[in-house]
Amino acid sequence: MSCSVARAVDAIGDRWTVLILREAFWGVRRFESFQANLGIARNVLSDRLRRLAAHGILERVSLTPGGKRAEYHLTRKGADLFRVLVVLMQWGDRWTHDGEPPVRLIARTNGEPIAEMAVRDSDGRALGLMEMRPEPGPGANDATRRRLAAVPGGAGSRYQSDRST
Amino acid sequence: MSCSVARAVDAIGDRWTVLILREAFWGVRRFESFQANLGIARNVLSDRLRRLAAHGILERVSLTPGGKRAEYHLTRKGADLFRVLVVLMQWGDRWTHDGEPPVRLIARTNGEPIAEMAVRDSDGRALGLMEMRPEPGPGANDATRRRLAAVPGGAGSRYQSDRST
């Protein structure tokens, strides 16, 4: 089944990959810096950087003619992942740190910690899980249509009995 | 280094785990239903359900005295992951499907597709990557403080030169 969530996880769903992205968001561009900051094995780092480049999330930019020295820059696709990292961080802060977050993100606009990210409708109202339902989009294939037709009340129907058996 | 993002990925950063959660959000509770809907190997499904229960994301609820028949219910911690799945889906829609999303989430409040999730400041203004900086939070340990002290301009400093080498 075609699924954007699965594709996103294929691209970034690895602990080291996410930590490399965190470092990239904090300004790191060099192999040696990633390596020193994360204490990651060099072969693992090479592999993850190559994968991130293959997914178009980082771009390898040669600094010398032979390409021996290089930097890894976030692409627009990669930079757009900051929303994903922020919501992962907020979930981790809330549920794995007993309310004592190790890092706070401060907005430059007003100097305050950023707000909790919320799912909102097109009018800006925050939505709970029960207030959404999935429907086939323009890119839905037959398998997706079949699966969605079996979703009892749409997204959030977990409070109903399981009718898919 | 203590990191909420890494802990979140440890809990859910696996393709099957995320697909199991997607099914749970769509109302699936039984082992056989997860198995049929995902076409996942039974031993892999058992392993992932056990891990999700160990992380307190799903709760195993026995339906029969011996516990042979059971359902897997989302806990509050698990239900709160819907924000993470929505932002992953939106990123995947935008960057891996050429603008043809297979699934659309419709808000029950107004019948329209939900909005793109955004990082916002405490006044509700949407923030770009460059408009945030990280600082140590109440749960920061020494390693976190050292790492953050080395972030040149805070989050989004990727456009500056790499000073961490």
Interface residues (C-beta under 8 A of the other chain):
Chain A: M1 S2 C3 S4 V5 A6 R7 A8 V9 D10 A11 G13 D14 R15 V18 L19 R22 A24 F25 W26 G27 V28 R29 R30 E32 S33 A36 N37 G56 E71 H73 L74 K77 A79 D80 L81 F82 R83 V84 L85 V86 V87 L88 M89 Q90 W91 G92 D93 R94 W95 T96 H97 D98 E100 P101 P102 V103 R104 L105 I106 A107 R108 T109 N110 E112 P113 I114 A115 M117 A118 V119 R120 D121 S122 D123 G124 R125 L127 L129 M130 E131 M132 R133 P134 E135 P136 G137 P138 G139 A140 N141 T144 R147 L148 A150 V151 P152 G153 G154 A155 G156 S157 R158 Q160 D162 R163 S164 T165
Chain B: M1 S2 C3 S4 V5 A6 R7 A8 V9 D10 A11 G13 D14 R15 V18 L19 R22 A24 F25 W26 G27 V28 R29 R30 E32 S33 A36 N37 G56 E71 H73 L74 K77 A79 D80 L81 F82 R83 V84 L85 V86 V87 L88 M89 Q90 W91 G92 D93 R94 W95 T96 H97 D98 E100 P101 P102 V103 R104 L105 I106 A107 R108 T109 N110 E112 P113 I114 A115 M117 A118 V119 R120 D121 S122 D123 G124 R125 L127 L129 M130 E131 M132 R133 P134 E135 P136 G137 P138 G139 A140 N141 T144 R147 L148 A150 V151 P152 G153 G154 A155 G156 S157 R158 Q160 D162 R163 S164 T165
